[in-house]
Amino acid sequence: MTDNVAPRYICFLCKRKFASAALLTKHKQLSELHRRNLTKQEEENQQRKEELRQAVAAVKRQLQEIEVSLSKLEVADEGLIGQRTSLEMKCRQAMTEYGQVQERLEVSRHQQLCERQGGEGNPPWSLNGAHETTVGRLLMSAGAASWQGNKEVQEDRFLTDVELQAPGGQRIVGVIVFDGHSGSLCVDIMMDWLPRNLQKCLSAKPALTEEHLKNAVTEACVLTDDEFLAKAREKDALDGTTMILCLLWPEDVGRAQGKSRCRLLVANLGDSRAVICRQQGQHLGSFRLSEDHKPGRPDEQQRIEGNGGVVDMQGVWRVFTPGPATFGGRSLLWGLAVSRAFGDLLMKEPQRYGCTNCSGALVSAMPEITTCGLNVSEDRFLVLACDGIWDVLSDEEAISVCSEHKTADLAAHALVRRAFELGSDDNLTAVVLAWSAEDKAESEKKPRLD
């Protein structure tokens, strides 16, 4: 092929060629043919997804029936055991295809979102992300994946490239997962405002110490929430979001004795979760670095009820206003399945909207913070994920899924897809953070999970 051959600009969906990238972009944005083909493609994928969902459910019912039959036998029936093995394989195959079809839908949705943007600014959410950096003498690698899943809208967001500068010039790096609810106004604002306020509050400290950093994170969360609530009052917005944040910074050189050591801080608001994988002899162990903020948690329930709120089990534990509130010209009896979050104006200021029996906020923006040292020889990687992941996977199962993959981005993608295949109907987002010593051989430098 000669060098002067013009490149081809093809819309494979519509089977049409164009003379330039601009014409291809115009076709995707304005063509009625392209719109109809996208609609047809989505309908076909949705139909196939529903067929697979029903197939998985049917196979699982058959497996349950076989388990019941086997439990009644004194001597194992080899025929039933063989049927069970065959059905288990059939179920795995259907679940795998279910995930494949959803992945096609996710890619198509995101492509359409980017096409609608027309190259003007970044889309509000991303399917995946990756970032590599250093902190102290460690190489850090963050990978992320995010699916809309079976929900009508995507309200999850993530950041893999948070970078702060401490008063003494030290670099602090971090990652964040946000899980929005009741709209995307709050979660989109937090993506911009929280990193800014983290830097602002950290810069006001005299030096980088663990206590100063914890205080700066707490102050930044409260400040950012106050700023958003002011905006929410103007717009009568009910939007809110949870947050799970991880920051890493180099341990004091004297204390670390020249080793590749860092400290790790996890701050949590809501029911997203941070779990670290640690090597324990020949096995991998999972260790939770955050505790979910559910209204039914005894200390959370005590705080809520002490401020006049109601905690009740309605499918899941929820916090409710004690009676109807008047908000945005409507009468609402509002409830929420988390006890801490950004935003959620009605739950932060119920008295303002007619709940006179309340004496304070029913939902708190005060983060719960955990810190620990990072031991590179034992600590393998960290998983931060929204509740859509943890609804269907235990801590141990999530670690097992991630450990089968070499890199953080592949692990995050596998975790999100596995959660969808297992039946999670929520938005799904995971960030995986891996690390390695900078003084390793060049071939071993890139952080790996396996």
WORAFEN-V922701 format. One record per backbone hydrogen bond with DSSP energy under -1.0 kcal/mol. NH is the residue of the N-H (numbers start at 1). CO is the residue of the C=O. Records with the same first field share a line. If there is no record, write none. Layout:
# WORAFEN-V922701
NH: CO + CO
This chain:
# WORAFEN-V922701
5: 2
9: 18
11: 16
15: 11
16: 11
18: 9
24: 20
25: 21
26: 22
27: 23
28: 24
29: 25
30: 26
31: 27
35: 31
36: 32
37: 33
38: 34
39: 35
40: 36
41: 37
42: 38
43: 39
44: 40
45: 41
46: 42
47: 43
48: 44
49: 45
50: 46
51: 47
52: 48
53: 49
54: 50
55: 51
56: 52
57: 53
58: 54
59: 55
60: 56
61: 57
62: 58
63: 59
64: 60
65: 61
66: 62
67: 63
68: 64
69: 65
70: 66
71: 67
73: 70
81: 77
82: 78
83: 79
84: 80
85: 81
86: 82
87: 83
88: 84
89: 85
90: 86
91: 87
92: 88
93: 89
94: 90
95: 91
96: 92
97: 93
98: 94
99: 95
100: 96
101: 97
102: 98
103: 99
104: 100
105: 101
106: 102
107: 103
108: 104
109: 105
110: 106
111: 107
112: 108
113: 109
114: 110
115: 111
116: 112
117: 113
118: 114
120: 117
121: 119
129: 144
131: 142
133: 140
135: 138
138: 135
139: 436
140: 133
141: 434
142: 131
143: 432
144: 129
145: 430
146: 127
147: 428
151: 148
157: 178
159: 176
162: 174
164: 172
166: 170
169: 166
172: 164
173: 248
174: 162
175: 246
176: 159
177: 244
178: 157
179: 242
180: 155
181: 240
188: 184
189: 185
190: 186
191: 187
192: 189
193: 189
194: 190
196: 192
197: 193
198: 194
199: 195
200: 196
201: 197
202: 198
203: 199
205: 202
213: 209
214: 210
215: 211
216: 212
217: 213
218: 214
219: 215
220: 216
221: 217
222: 218
223: 219
224: 220
225: 221
226: 222
227: 223
228: 224
229: 225
230: 226
231: 227
232: 228
233: 229
234: 230
235: 231
236: 232
237: 232
240: 181
241: 342
242: 179
243: 269
244: 177
245: 267
246: 175
247: 265
248: 173
249: 263
251: 261
256: 252
257: 253
258: 253
259: 256
261: 259
263: 249
264: 372
265: 247
266: 370
267: 245
268: 368
269: 243
273: 385
275: 383
276: 287
277: 381
278: 285
279: 378
280: 283
283: 280
285: 278
287: 276
289: 274
293: 270
294: 292
297: 294
301: 297
302: 298
303: 299
304: 300
305: 301
306: 302
307: 303
308: 305
309: 304
310: 320
312: 318
314: 316
316: 314
318: 312
319: 336
320: 310
321: 334
325: 332
326: 353
327: 330
330: 327
332: 325
336: 319
339: 293
341: 364
342: 241
344: 239
348: 344
349: 345
354: 351
355: 350
356: 354
358: 355
359: 307
362: 347
363: 347
364: 339
368: 268
370: 266
372: 264
374: 262
378: 375
379: 375
380: 277
382: 433
383: 275
384: 431
385: 273
386: 429
389: 386
390: 386
391: 387
392: 389
393: 389
398: 394
399: 395
400: 396
401: 397
402: 398
403: 399
405: 402
411: 407
412: 408
413: 409
414: 410
415: 411
416: 412
417: 413
418: 414
419: 415
420: 416
421: 417
422: 418
423: 420
424: 419
428: 147
430: 145
431: 384
432: 143
433: 382
434: 141
436: 139
438: 137
440: 437
444: 441
445: 442
449: 406
